[in-house]
Amino acid sequence: MTSYEVDLLPAAYSDLDEIFDYILVGNSQAAAEILDRIMNSLHRLENYPHSGAPLFDRSLKKFNFRMVIVAPYIIFYRFLDNKILVYRILHGARNYPHLLKGEIE
């Protein structure tokens, strides 16, 4: 089985830090658990890069973004040149189309 490299772009690293720090204030165990769940999903992408669902937002569809849900967060990535590029890891309630457009412009 082919394994692909998963690269977190700077905004995705920042998102992870913010998620962990925010949850850590209230519950250190919950912060560790959500971080583990997110990391497990990222590792799964190494072997199954097309396992995420495609985005249906019209303005983003042409960029071939895919998403993996790790409730209540969503990992947004693209599979390009045999590499998985993780653009953002956002809470599902955020305006992700707007935020992702800013990443690709």
Biopython code that builds the backbone (N, CA, C, O; Angstrom):
import numpy as np
from Bio.PDB.StructureBuilder import StructureBuilder

atoms = [
    (1, "MET", "N", (0.849, -1.192, 0.000)),
    (1, "MET", "CA", (0.000, 0.000, 0.000)),
    (1, "MET", "C", (0.886, 1.243, 0.000)),
    (1, "MET", "O", (1.845, 1.342, 0.765)),
    (2, "THR", "N", (0.554, 2.160, -0.848)),
    (2, "THR", "CA", (1.303, 3.409, -0.947)),
    (2, "THR", "C", (0.952, 4.319, 0.219)),
    (2, "THR", "O", (-0.213, 4.460, 0.589)),
    (3, "SER", "N", (1.968, 4.927, 0.784)),
    (3, "SER", "CA", (1.773, 5.885, 1.865)),
    (3, "SER", "C", (2.177, 7.267, 1.362)),
    (3, "SER", "O", (3.219, 7.428, 0.726)),
    (4, "TYR", "N", (1.346, 8.252, 1.652)),
    (4, "TYR", "CA", (1.582, 9.611, 1.175)),
    (4, "TYR", "C", (1.951, 10.524, 2.338)),
    (4, "TYR", "O", (1.566, 10.292, 3.484)),
    (5, "GLU", "N", (2.696, 11.552, 2.014)),
    (5, "GLU", "CA", (3.116, 12.537, 3.013)),
    (5, "GLU", "C", (1.972, 13.506, 3.301)),
    (5, "GLU", "O", (1.313, 14.000, 2.386)),
    (6, "VAL", "N", (1.752, 13.765, 4.580)),
    (6, "VAL", "CA", (0.756, 14.749, 5.009)),
    (6, "VAL", "C", (1.504, 15.974, 5.503)),
    (6, "VAL", "O", (2.270, 15.899, 6.464)),
    (7, "ASP", "N", (1.280, 17.105, 4.841)),
    (7, "ASP", "CA", (1.909, 18.369, 5.232)),
    (7, "ASP", "C", (0.860, 19.319, 5.771)),
    (7, "ASP", "O", (-0.117, 19.627, 5.089)),
    (8, "LEU", "N", (1.057, 19.780, 6.984)),
    (8, "LEU", "CA", (0.189, 20.811, 7.544)),
    (8, "LEU", "C", (0.772, 22.157, 7.170)),
    (8, "LEU", "O", (1.931, 22.449, 7.469)),
    (9, "LEU", "N", (-0.031, 22.970, 6.520)),
    (9, "LEU", "CA", (0.392, 24.329, 6.195)),
    (9, "LEU", "C", (0.381, 25.165, 7.470)),
    (9, "LEU", "O", (-0.258, 24.772, 8.446)),
    (10, "PRO", "N", (1.067, 26.303, 7.493)),
    (10, "PRO", "CA", (1.164, 27.100, 8.721)),
    (10, "PRO", "C", (-0.181, 27.413, 9.382)),
    (10, "PRO", "O", (-0.281, 27.383, 10.608)),
    (11, "ALA", "N", (-1.200, 27.707, 8.600)),
    (11, "ALA", "CA", (-2.513, 28.017, 9.191)),
    (11, "ALA", "C", (-3.091, 26.799, 9.913)),
    (11, "ALA", "O", (-3.748, 26.950, 10.943)),
    (12, "ALA", "N", (-2.856, 25.605, 9.389)),
    (12, "ALA", "CA", (-3.358, 24.385, 10.031)),
    (12, "ALA", "C", (-2.634, 24.139, 11.358)),
    (12, "ALA", "O", (-3.258, 23.739, 12.341)),
    (13, "TYR", "N", (-1.313, 24.379, 11.384)),
    (13, "TYR", "CA", (-0.569, 24.271, 12.649)),
    (13, "TYR", "C", (-1.119, 25.263, 13.671)),
    (13, "TYR", "O", (-1.306, 24.928, 14.840)),
    (14, "SER", "N", (-1.367, 26.456, 13.225)),
    (14, "SER", "CA", (-1.920, 27.479, 14.110)),
    (14, "SER", "C", (-3.296, 27.065, 14.630)),
    (14, "SER", "O", (-3.606, 27.242, 15.808)),
    (15, "ASP", "N", (-4.113, 26.515, 13.738)),
    (15, "ASP", "CA", (-5.438, 26.033, 14.148)),
    (15, "ASP", "C", (-5.321, 24.970, 15.233)),
    (15, "ASP", "O", (-6.050, 25.004, 16.224)),
    (16, "LEU", "N", (-4.402, 24.026, 15.043)),
    (16, "LEU", "CA", (-4.214, 22.967, 16.047)),
    (16, "LEU", "C", (-3.818, 23.550, 17.394)),
    (16, "LEU", "O", (-4.348, 23.144, 18.429)),
    (17, "ASP", "N", (-2.895, 24.495, 17.386)),
    (17, "ASP", "CA", (-2.477, 25.147, 18.634)),
    (17, "ASP", "C", (-3.653, 25.837, 19.315)),
    (17, "ASP", "O", (-3.840, 25.709, 20.525)),
    (18, "GLU", "N", (-4.441, 26.565, 18.536)),
    (18, "GLU", "CA", (-5.596, 27.277, 19.100)),
    (18, "GLU", "C", (-6.628, 26.317, 19.675)),
    (18, "GLU", "O", (-7.170, 26.563, 20.752)),
    (19, "ILE", "N", (-6.902, 25.231, 18.968)),
    (19, "ILE", "CA", (-7.866, 24.239, 19.439)),
    (19, "ILE", "C", (-7.401, 23.653, 20.757)),
    (19, "ILE", "O", (-8.157, 23.599, 21.727)),
    (20, "PHE", "N", (-6.145, 23.213, 20.785)),
    (20, "PHE", "CA", (-5.607, 22.591, 21.990)),
    (20, "PHE", "C", (-5.602, 23.561, 23.164)),
    (20, "PHE", "O", (-6.040, 23.214, 24.260)),
    (21, "ASP", "N", (-5.109, 24.775, 22.938)),
    (21, "ASP", "CA", (-5.041, 25.772, 24.011)),
    (21, "ASP", "C", (-6.425, 26.133, 24.541)),
    (21, "ASP", "O", (-6.604, 26.291, 25.749)),
    (22, "TYR", "N", (-7.396, 26.262, 23.655)),
    (22, "TYR", "CA", (-8.757, 26.631, 24.062)),
    (22, "TYR", "C", (-9.372, 25.545, 24.947)),
    (22, "TYR", "O", (-9.957, 25.841, 25.989)),
    (23, "ILE", "N", (-9.232, 24.284, 24.522)),
    (23, "ILE", "CA", (-9.832, 23.194, 25.291)),
    (23, "ILE", "C", (-9.051, 22.935, 26.572)),
    (23, "ILE", "O", (-9.627, 22.567, 27.597)),
    (24, "LEU", "N", (-7.749, 23.126, 26.509)),
    (24, "LEU", "CA", (-6.883, 22.874, 27.665)),
    (24, "LEU", "C", (-7.290, 23.699, 28.886)),
    (24, "LEU", "O", (-7.182, 23.227, 30.018)),
    (25, "VAL", "N", (-7.751, 24.910, 28.663)),
    (25, "VAL", "CA", (-8.152, 25.784, 29.773)),
    (25, "VAL", "C", (-9.231, 25.128, 30.625)),
    (25, "VAL", "O", (-9.212, 25.237, 31.851)),
    (26, "GLY", "N", (-10.164, 24.450, 29.979)),
    (26, "GLY", "CA", (-11.274, 23.846, 30.707)),
    (26, "GLY", "C", (-11.081, 22.401, 31.082)),
    (26, "GLY", "O", (-11.614, 21.947, 32.094)),
    (27, "ASN", "N", (-10.309, 21.651, 30.266)),
    (27, "ASN", "CA", (-10.232, 20.215, 30.500)),
    (27, "ASN", "C", (-9.018, 19.653, 29.754)),
    (27, "ASN", "O", (-9.060, 19.475, 28.537)),
    (28, "SER", "N", (-7.947, 19.377, 30.486)),
    (28, "SER", "CA", (-6.719, 18.905, 29.861)),
    (28, "SER", "C", (-6.903, 17.530, 29.210)),
    (28, "SER", "O", (-6.305, 17.258, 28.169)),
    (29, "GLN", "N", (-7.707, 16.678, 29.800)),
    (29, "GLN", "CA", (-7.939, 15.353, 29.216)),
    (29, "GLN", "C", (-8.695, 15.471, 27.896)),
    (29, "GLN", "O", (-8.366, 14.776, 26.934)),
    (30, "ALA", "N", (-9.700, 16.337, 27.836)),
    (30, "ALA", "CA", (-10.453, 16.541, 26.596)),
    (30, "ALA", "C", (-9.556, 17.122, 25.512)),
    (30, "ALA", "O", (-9.687, 16.765, 24.341)),
    (31, "ALA", "N", (-8.646, 18.015, 25.893)),
    (31, "ALA", "CA", (-7.716, 18.601, 24.919)),
    (31, "ALA", "C", (-6.826, 17.515, 24.318)),
    (31, "ALA", "O", (-6.610, 17.485, 23.107)),
    (32, "ALA", "N", (-6.316, 16.632, 25.160)),
    (32, "ALA", "CA", (-5.463, 15.539, 24.674)),
    (32, "ALA", "C", (-6.261, 14.590, 23.782)),
    (32, "ALA", "O", (-5.750, 14.112, 22.769)),
    (33, "GLU", "N", (-7.504, 14.319, 24.155)),
    (33, "GLU", "CA", (-8.336, 13.398, 23.374)),
    (33, "GLU", "C", (-8.654, 13.953, 21.986)),
    (33, "GLU", "O", (-8.566, 13.225, 20.997)),
    (34, "ILE", "N", (-9.023, 15.231, 21.900)),
    (34, "ILE", "CA", (-9.347, 15.799, 20.582)),
    (34, "ILE", "C", (-8.094, 15.867, 19.718)),
    (34, "ILE", "O", (-8.161, 15.630, 18.512)),
    (35, "LEU", "N", (-6.961, 16.187, 20.317)),
    (35, "LEU", "CA", (-5.705, 16.217, 19.569)),
    (35, "LEU", "C", (-5.379, 14.814, 19.040)),
    (35, "LEU", "O", (-4.956, 14.680, 17.891)),
    (36, "ASP", "N", (-5.564, 13.781, 19.845)),
    (36, "ASP", "CA", (-5.335, 12.406, 19.400)),
    (36, "ASP", "C", (-6.268, 12.032, 18.253)),
    (36, "ASP", "O", (-5.841, 11.403, 17.285)),
    (37, "ARG", "N", (-7.534, 12.414, 18.356)),
    (37, "ARG", "CA", (-8.501, 12.100, 17.301)),
    (37, "ARG", "C", (-8.126, 12.786, 15.987)),
    (37, "ARG", "O", (-8.211, 12.182, 14.918)),
    (38, "ILE", "N", (-7.716, 14.039, 16.074)),
    (38, "ILE", "CA", (-7.306, 14.766, 14.875)),
    (38, "ILE", "C", (-6.058, 14.129, 14.268)),
    (38, "ILE", "O", (-5.994, 13.927, 13.056)),
    (39, "MET", "N", (-5.073, 13.814, 15.096)),
    (39, "MET", "CA", (-3.833, 13.219, 14.593)),
    (39, "MET", "C", (-4.093, 11.843, 13.975)),
    (39, "MET", "O", (-3.483, 11.501, 12.962)),
    (40, "ASN", "N", (-4.985, 11.054, 14.568)),
    (40, "ASN", "CA", (-5.327, 9.750, 13.995)),
    (40, "ASN", "C", (-5.967, 9.911, 12.617)),
    (40, "ASN", "O", (-5.692, 9.127, 11.709)),
    (41, "SER", "N", (-6.809, 10.915, 12.460)),
    (41, "SER", "CA", (-7.431, 11.173, 11.158)),
    (41, "SER", "C", (-6.389, 11.603, 10.131)),
    (41, "SER", "O", (-6.462, 11.207, 8.968)),
    (42, "LEU", "N", (-5.428, 12.405, 10.552)),
    (42, "LEU", "CA", (-4.352, 12.814, 9.644)),
    (42, "LEU", "C", (-3.502, 11.616, 9.227)),
    (42, "LEU", "O", (-3.108, 11.510, 8.066)),
    (43, "HIS", "N", (-3.219, 10.719, 10.162)),
    (43, "HIS", "CA", (-2.442, 9.519, 9.834)),
    (43, "HIS", "C", (-3.209, 8.600, 8.888)),
    (43, "HIS", "O", (-2.608, 7.963, 8.023)),
    (44, "ARG", "N", (-4.508, 8.527, 9.041)),
    (44, "ARG", "CA", (-5.334, 7.706, 8.147)),
    (44, "ARG", "C", (-5.248, 8.227, 6.703)),
    (44, "ARG", "O", (-5.278, 7.449, 5.750)),
    (45, "LEU", "N", (-5.140, 9.559, 6.558)),
    (45, "LEU", "CA", (-5.024, 10.143, 5.224)),
    (45, "LEU", "C", (-3.743, 9.708, 4.508)),
    (45, "LEU", "O", (-3.698, 9.697, 3.278)),
    (46, "GLU", "N", (-2.708, 9.351, 5.263)),
    (46, "GLU", "CA", (-1.464, 8.901, 4.645)),
    (46, "GLU", "C", (-1.708, 7.708, 3.721)),
    (46, "GLU", "O", (-1.070, 7.588, 2.675)),
    (47, "ASN", "N", (-2.627, 6.832, 4.108)),
    (47, "ASN", "CA", (-2.924, 5.636, 3.322)),
    (47, "ASN", "C", (-4.177, 5.768, 2.472)),
    (47, "ASN", "O", (-4.330, 5.065, 1.473)),
    (48, "TYR", "N", (-5.064, 6.654, 2.859)),
    (48, "TYR", "CA", (-6.339, 6.818, 2.162)),
    (48, "TYR", "C", (-6.595, 8.299, 1.864)),
    (48, "TYR", "O", (-7.482, 8.903, 2.467)),
    (49, "PRO", "N", (-5.838, 8.881, 0.955)),
    (49, "PRO", "CA", (-5.936, 10.331, 0.726)),
    (49, "PRO", "C", (-7.269, 10.788, 0.137)),
    (49, "PRO", "O", (-7.615, 11.966, 0.229)),
    (50, "HIS", "N", (-8.009, 9.874, -0.459)),
    (50, "HIS", "CA", (-9.298, 10.248, -1.055)),
    (50, "HIS", "C", (-10.472, 9.893, -0.139)),
    (50, "HIS", "O", (-11.626, 9.949, -0.564)),
    (51, "SER", "N", (-10.186, 9.533, 1.104)),
    (51, "SER", "CA", (-11.246, 9.105, 2.009)),
    (51, "SER", "C", (-12.109, 10.259, 2.513)),
    (51, "SER", "O", (-13.239, 10.039, 2.949)),
    (52, "GLY", "N", (-11.602, 11.463, 2.459)),
    (52, "GLY", "CA", (-12.396, 12.619, 2.881)),
    (52, "GLY", "C", (-13.472, 12.944, 1.856)),
    (52, "GLY", "O", (-13.342, 12.635, 0.671)),
    (53, "ALA", "N", (-14.518, 13.562, 2.331)),
    (53, "ALA", "CA", (-15.626, 13.947, 1.445)),
    (53, "ALA", "C", (-15.264, 15.211, 0.675)),
    (53, "ALA", "O", (-14.629, 16.111, 1.226)),
    (54, "PRO", "N", (-15.661, 15.287, -0.593)),
    (54, "PRO", "CA", (-15.423, 16.527, -1.346)),
    (54, "PRO", "C", (-16.316, 17.652, -0.842)),
    (54, "PRO", "O", (-17.407, 17.406, -0.328)),
    (55, "LEU", "N", (-15.847, 18.888, -0.993)),
    (55, "LEU", "CA", (-16.659, 20.045, -0.616)),
    (55, "LEU", "C", (-17.643, 20.346, -1.735)),
    (55, "LEU", "O", (-17.335, 20.185, -2.916)),
    (56, "PHE", "N", (-18.818, 20.782, -1.346)),
    (56, "PHE", "CA", (-19.844, 21.079, -2.339)),
    (56, "PHE", "C", (-20.063, 22.567, -2.543)),
    (56, "PHE", "O", (-20.889, 22.961, -3.366)),
    (57, "ASP", "N", (-19.345, 23.393, -1.815)),
    (57, "ASP", "CA", (-19.429, 24.833, -2.003)),
    (57, "ASP", "C", (-18.962, 25.145, -3.419)),
    (57, "ASP", "O", (-17.852, 24.773, -3.800)),
    (58, "ARG", "N", (-19.788, 25.819, -4.196)),
    (58, "ARG", "CA", (-19.481, 26.083, -5.612)),
    (58, "ARG", "C", (-18.158, 26.788, -5.829)),
    (58, "ARG", "O", (-17.404, 26.454, -6.742)),
    (59, "SER", "N", (-17.884, 27.767, -4.980)),
    (59, "SER", "CA", (-16.669, 28.556, -5.186)),
    (59, "SER", "C", (-15.399, 27.783, -4.820)),
    (59, "SER", "O", (-14.307, 28.171, -5.234)),
    (60, "LEU", "N", (-15.524, 26.705, -4.056)),
    (60, "LEU", "CA", (-14.349, 25.926, -3.658)),
    (60, "LEU", "C", (-14.229, 24.600, -4.401)),
    (60, "LEU", "O", (-13.161, 23.987, -4.406)),
    (61, "LYS", "N", (-15.303, 24.159, -5.022)),
    (61, "LYS", "CA", (-15.314, 22.856, -5.679)),
    (61, "LYS", "C", (-14.198, 22.730, -6.718)),
    (61, "LYS", "O", (-13.594, 21.666, -6.851)),
    (62, "LYS", "N", (-13.925, 23.796, -7.444)),
    (62, "LYS", "CA", (-12.906, 23.755, -8.500)),
    (62, "LYS", "C", (-11.493, 23.542, -7.960)),
    (62, "LYS", "O", (-10.593, 23.186, -8.721)),
    (63, "PHE", "N", (-11.286, 23.754, -6.666)),
    (63, "PHE", "CA", (-9.969, 23.592, -6.065)),
    (63, "PHE", "C", (-9.749, 22.195, -5.494)),
    (63, "PHE", "O", (-8.680, 21.897, -4.961)),
    (64, "ASN", "N", (-10.773, 21.332, -5.610)),
    (64, "ASN", "CA", (-10.680, 19.929, -5.172)),
    (64, "ASN", "C", (-10.371, 19.759, -3.687)),
    (64, "ASN", "O", (-9.634, 18.852, -3.300)),
    (65, "PHE", "N", (-10.930, 20.625, -2.866)),
    (65, "PHE", "CA", (-10.795, 20.448, -1.426)),
    (65, "PHE", "C", (-11.596, 19.233, -0.991)),
    (65, "PHE", "O", (-12.637, 18.913, -1.564)),
    (66, "ARG", "N", (-11.091, 18.573, 0.025)),
    (66, "ARG", "CA", (-11.802, 17.470, 0.668)),
    (66, "ARG", "C", (-11.821, 17.778, 2.160)),
    (66, "ARG", "O", (-11.062, 18.615, 2.649)),
    (67, "MET", "N", (-12.706, 17.081, 2.875)),
    (67, "MET", "CA", (-12.790, 17.322, 4.316)),
    (67, "MET", "C", (-12.958, 16.014, 5.074)),
    (67, "MET", "O", (-13.560, 15.057, 4.588)),
    (68, "VAL", "N", (-12.411, 16.010, 6.269)),
    (68, "VAL", "CA", (-12.577, 14.915, 7.211)),
    (68, "VAL", "C", (-13.149, 15.534, 8.473)),
    (68, "VAL", "O", (-12.604, 16.502, 9.004)),
    (69, "ILE", "N", (-14.240, 14.974, 8.945)),
    (69, "ILE", "CA", (-14.877, 15.500, 10.150)),
    (69, "ILE", "C", (-14.360, 14.754, 11.365)),
    (69, "ILE", "O", (-14.389, 13.525, 11.429)),
    (70, "VAL", "N", (-13.888, 15.528, 12.322)),
    (70, "VAL", "CA", (-13.497, 15.046, 13.641)),
    (70, "VAL", "C", (-14.290, 15.926, 14.598)),
    (70, "VAL", "O", (-13.777, 16.898, 15.152)),
    (71, "ALA", "N", (-15.557, 15.557, 14.778)),
    (71, "ALA", "CA", (-16.534, 16.410, 15.458)),
    (71, "ALA", "C", (-15.982, 17.003, 16.750)),
    (71, "ALA", "O", (-15.406, 16.281, 17.565)),
    (72, "PRO", "N", (-16.150, 18.300, 16.942)),
    (72, "PRO", "CA", (-16.862, 19.288, 16.137)),
    (72, "PRO", "C", (-15.964, 20.021, 15.132)),
    (72, "PRO", "O", (-16.328, 21.088, 14.638)),
    (73, "TYR", "N", (-14.790, 19.447, 14.829)),
    (73, "TYR", "CA", (-13.827, 20.093, 13.939)),
    (73, "TYR", "C", (-13.831, 19.448, 12.554)),
    (73, "TYR", "O", (-14.259, 18.306, 12.387)),
    (74, "ILE", "N", (-13.351, 20.194, 11.576)),
    (74, "ILE", "CA", (-13.267, 19.704, 10.212)),
    (74, "ILE", "C", (-11.850, 19.973, 9.696)),
    (74, "ILE", "O", (-11.334, 21.086, 9.800)),
    (75, "ILE", "N", (-11.242, 18.936, 9.144)),
    (75, "ILE", "CA", (-9.922, 19.045, 8.526)),
    (75, "ILE", "C", (-10.143, 19.284, 7.035)),
    (75, "ILE", "O", (-10.816, 18.492, 6.375)),
    (76, "PHE", "N", (-9.592, 20.352, 6.507)),
    (76, "PHE", "CA", (-9.717, 20.687, 5.093)),
    (76, "PHE", "C", (-8.369, 20.468, 4.410)),
    (76, "PHE", "O", (-7.349, 21.011, 4.835)),
    (77, "TYR", "N", (-8.380, 19.672, 3.355)),
    (77, "TYR", "CA", (-7.127, 19.345, 2.688)),
    (77, "TYR", "C", (-7.334, 19.173, 1.186)),
    (77, "TYR", "O", (-8.458, 19.082, 0.691)),
    (78, "ARG", "N", (-6.200, 19.132, 0.482)),
    (78, "ARG", "CA", (-6.170, 18.830, -0.957)),
    (78, "ARG", "C", (-5.097, 17.777, -1.183)),
    (78, "ARG", "O", (-4.064, 17.767, -0.514)),
    (79, "PHE", "N", (-5.356, 16.898, -2.129)),
    (79, "PHE", "CA", (-4.383, 15.882, -2.522)),
    (79, "PHE", "C", (-3.789, 16.339, -3.843)),
    (79, "PHE", "O", (-4.427, 16.241, -4.891)),
    (80, "LEU", "N", (-2.546, 16.845, -3.784)),
    (80, "LEU", "CA", (-1.876, 17.408, -4.954)),
    (80, "LEU", "C", (-0.477, 16.828, -5.088)),
    (80, "LEU", "O", (0.265, 16.742, -4.110)),
    (81, "ASP", "N", (-0.123, 16.433, -6.295)),
    (81, "ASP", "CA", (1.226, 15.932, -6.573)),
    (81, "ASP", "C", (1.640, 14.835, -5.592)),
    (81, "ASP", "O", (2.759, 14.834, -5.079)),
    (82, "ASN", "N", (0.722, 13.903, -5.341)),
    (82, "ASN", "CA", (0.959, 12.778, -4.421)),
    (82, "ASN", "C", (1.327, 13.221, -3.007)),
    (82, "ASN", "O", (2.079, 12.544, -2.306)),
    (83, "LYS", "N", (0.798, 14.343, -2.611)),
    (83, "LYS", "CA", (1.012, 14.863, -1.255)),
    (83, "LYS", "C", (-0.315, 15.387, -0.724)),
    (83, "LYS", "O", (-1.116, 15.940, -1.478)),
    (84, "ILE", "N", (-0.544, 15.214, 0.562)),
    (84, "ILE", "CA", (-1.745, 15.732, 1.204)),
    (84, "ILE", "C", (-1.376, 17.043, 1.877)),
    (84, "ILE", "O", (-0.541, 17.077, 2.781)),
    (85, "LEU", "N", (-2.008, 18.126, 1.427)),
    (85, "LEU", "CA", (-1.773, 19.443, 2.010)),
    (85, "LEU", "C", (-2.967, 19.818, 2.865)),
    (85, "LEU", "O", (-4.076, 19.983, 2.358)),
    (86, "VAL", "N", (-2.739, 19.953, 4.164)),
    (86, "VAL", "CA", (-3.799, 20.320, 5.098)),
    (86, "VAL", "C", (-3.786, 21.838, 5.230)),
    (86, "VAL", "O", (-2.810, 22.429, 5.693)),
    (87, "TYR", "N", (-4.890, 22.455, 4.814)),
    (87, "TYR", "CA", (-4.978, 23.912, 4.799)),
    (87, "TYR", "C", (-5.469, 24.470, 6.125)),
    (87, "TYR", "O", (-4.894, 25.420, 6.658)),
    (88, "ARG", "N", (-6.527, 23.882, 6.654)),
    (88, "ARG", "CA", (-7.109, 24.408, 7.891)),
    (88, "ARG", "C", (-7.727, 23.262, 8.682)),
    (88, "ARG", "O", (-8.086, 22.224, 8.126)),
    (89, "ILE", "N", (-7.842, 23.473, 9.995)),
    (89, "ILE", "CA", (-8.579, 22.588, 10.892)),
    (89, "ILE", "C", (-9.467, 23.514, 11.695)),
    (89, "ILE", "O", (-9.002, 24.209, 12.599)),
    (90, "LEU", "N", (-10.746, 23.521, 11.363)),
    (90, "LEU", "CA", (-11.667, 24.538, 11.878)),
    (90, "LEU", "C", (-12.862, 23.920, 12.591)),
    (90, "LEU", "O", (-13.277, 22.800, 12.294)),
    (91, "HIS", "N", (-13.397, 24.673, 13.531)),
    (91, "HIS", "CA", (-14.648, 24.278, 14.169)),
    (91, "HIS", "C", (-15.737, 24.314, 13.101)),
    (91, "HIS", "O", (-15.760, 25.218, 12.266)),
    (92, "GLY", "N", (-16.621, 23.349, 13.126)),
    (92, "GLY", "CA", (-17.657, 23.236, 12.116)),
    (92, "GLY", "C", (-18.596, 24.419, 12.026)),
    (92, "GLY", "O", (-19.262, 24.592, 11.006)),
    (93, "ALA", "N", (-18.670, 25.240, 13.063)),
    (93, "ALA", "CA", (-19.570, 26.395, 13.053)),
    (93, "ALA", "C", (-18.951, 27.622, 12.381)),
    (93, "ALA", "O", (-19.636, 28.623, 12.169)),
    (94, "ARG", "N", (-17.680, 27.552, 12.050)),
    (94, "ARG", "CA", (-17.022, 28.711, 11.434)),
    (94, "ARG", "C", (-17.375, 28.825, 9.961)),
    (94, "ARG", "O", (-17.860, 27.870, 9.355)),
    (95, "ASN", "N", (-17.135, 29.979, 9.398)),
    (95, "ASN", "CA", (-17.413, 30.253, 7.991)),
    (95, "ASN", "C", (-16.228, 29.739, 7.159)),
    (95, "ASN", "O", (-15.386, 30.515, 6.706)),
    (96, "TYR", "N", (-16.185, 28.431, 6.972)),
    (96, "TYR", "CA", (-15.025, 27.851, 6.316)),
    (96, "TYR", "C", (-14.863, 28.243, 4.846)),
    (96, "TYR", "O", (-13.723, 28.383, 4.404)),
    (97, "PRO", "N", (-15.938, 28.432, 4.053)),
    (97, "PRO", "CA", (-15.681, 28.846, 2.662)),
    (97, "PRO", "C", (-14.875, 30.142, 2.582)),
    (97, "PRO", "O", (-13.958, 30.265, 1.770)),
    (98, "HIS", "N", (-15.224, 31.095, 3.422)),
    (98, "HIS", "CA", (-14.506, 32.368, 3.434)),
    (98, "HIS", "C", (-13.047, 32.177, 3.862)),
    (98, "HIS", "O", (-12.138, 32.747, 3.259)),
    (99, "LEU", "N", (-12.835, 31.382, 4.893)),
    (99, "LEU", "CA", (-11.477, 31.175, 5.403)),
    (99, "LEU", "C", (-10.614, 30.402, 4.409)),
    (99, "LEU", "O", (-9.434, 30.714, 4.252)),
    (100, "LEU", "N", (-11.177, 29.408, 3.738)),
    (100, "LEU", "CA", (-10.405, 28.635, 2.770)),
    (100, "LEU", "C", (-10.066, 29.459, 1.532)),
    (100, "LEU", "O", (-8.980, 29.325, 0.968)),
    (101, "LYS", "N", (-10.999, 30.309, 1.115)),
    (101, "LYS", "CA", (-10.718, 31.174, -0.041)),
    (101, "LYS", "C", (-9.502, 32.055, 0.246)),
    (101, "LYS", "O", (-8.688, 32.305, -0.643)),
    (102, "GLY", "N", (-9.385, 32.515, 1.470)),
    (102, "GLY", "CA", (-8.234, 33.325, 1.849)),
    (102, "GLY", "C", (-6.925, 32.559, 1.795)),
    (102, "GLY", "O", (-5.870, 33.149, 1.562)),
    (103, "GLU", "N", (-6.982, 31.250, 2.009)),
    (103, "GLU", "CA", (-5.778, 30.418, 1.975)),
    (103, "GLU", "C", (-5.266, 30.172, 0.557)),
    (103, "GLU", "O", (-4.062, 30.006, 0.356)),
    (104, "ILE", "N", (-6.154, 30.147, -0.414)),
    (104, "ILE", "CA", (-5.727, 29.822, -1.777)),
    (104, "ILE", "C", (-5.486, 31.042, -2.631)),
    (104, "ILE", "O", (-4.975, 30.914, -3.744)),
    (105, "GLU", "N", (-5.832, 32.209, -2.157)),
    (105, "GLU", "CA", (-5.632, 33.442, -2.932)),
    (105, "GLU", "C", (-4.252, 34.011, -2.689)),
    (105, "GLU", "O", (-3.903, 35.047, -3.255)),
]
sb = StructureBuilder()
sb.init_structure("model")
sb.init_model(0)
sb.init_chain("A")
sb.init_seg("    ")
for serial, (resi, resn, name, xyz) in enumerate(atoms, 1):
    if name == "N":
        sb.init_residue(resn, " ", resi, " ")
    sb.init_atom(name, np.array(xyz, "f"), 0.0, 1.0, " ", f" {name:<3s}", serial, name[0])
structure = sb.get_structure()
